[in-house]
Amino acid sequence: MAHDPAAAGESETLAASLRAYLSETRFAFTGLTGKEATQTITRAVVDWAKASGWKCRSEASMRYIDPPRMQPGGCRTYWSPPWSAYLDLRLLRGDGAPIAVEVDREDDGTAVDKLRDEALRGRPALWIRWHGALRAELPAGVARLHLPARSTRSPIRYSLAPVTENAAITHGEAVSREAREDALKRDRRRISEEKGSTALPYPPLIRC
């Protein structure tokens, strides 16, 4: 199966660059809540991006490749995936595709799905996972930097020792050309369907 050589290792290379920046700046924190820790890590990623000469967009809108379908969910049906989603950060470079970034304390959530679709579009995808065990498998084209924070008992507070060059980076395989071409076809089809989304009814409430 053919792979795109230009995009094969870019996510991993960028993850290594971020790790080196965090190591050089002795990035660490102590006694933060989960929200504060996520915000602190996000600011560090923004600082790395600015030091690289890039612009940043927080809560950047994105769309999933596959169009939403109505799904039953207890007393209410819902769209899955949703019509709109947001990346924690989108880093805009003048000399390359934008970088998709998600920052999470746990594997639960939609980060993997969002980064998978961005990678299929040919965009580098970085997942900064801090604290907790790593369970989620990484999709093709996605790189994950693990920051192993520690926590205290009630009240729960998180601390991270200064990041070193030993911080673990894992990554999925390269995105195949066949997968990218198929994803782009599905993406165009989704865009076409999205034009008629305003005419679609809101998922109805089901009486329980």
C-alpha positions, 0 to 999 in steps of 0.5 A: 500500500503506497504512503505519502512520503511528505506526510508520513512522519511530520506529526512525529517530527512536530511532537519531537520539536514540541518536546524539545521546546518543553525540555529547554524551557523546563516546563513544569507545574505544581498544585493545579486543578485539572482545568488549570493544568490543561490551560497551562499546557495549552499556553505552553503549546501556544508559546512553542508555536509563536516561537516557531513563527506560527499563528494560533487559533483556539477552539478552531472549528472543524468538521468530521469527514463522515456526515452526521446520521440520526442516532437513538439515545434514550429519550432523545435522538441525536446527530452522530457525529455532530455537525460541528466540532472544535479543535483545542488549537489550530496552528497556522504555518506559512510554509505548510498545512495547519497543525491540529492539536488536542490537549487532554487529561484522559483518553475519553472524548472525541480527540482521536476522531477529530485528529484522525480526520485532520490527518486524513486531510493531510494535516499534521495531528498532535495529541498532548495527553497528560496524566493517566494511562494511555489506552486509545490506539492512535489512528494513522497520521497522529502523534501523541506526546505523553506528559505523566503528571501526578495527582494528590488525593482530595482535593485533587491537584496535579503536578508535572516534573520538568519535561525531559527529552525522555517524554514518550512520543507514540504515533500511528502509521503513515496515512496511505494515499488510498485512505487519503483519496477516499477521505477527500471524496467522502469529505467533498460528499459531506460538504455537499450534504452540509449545504442542505443541513439547514433544511434538516429537522432537529432530532425529535424528542421521544416520550419515555 
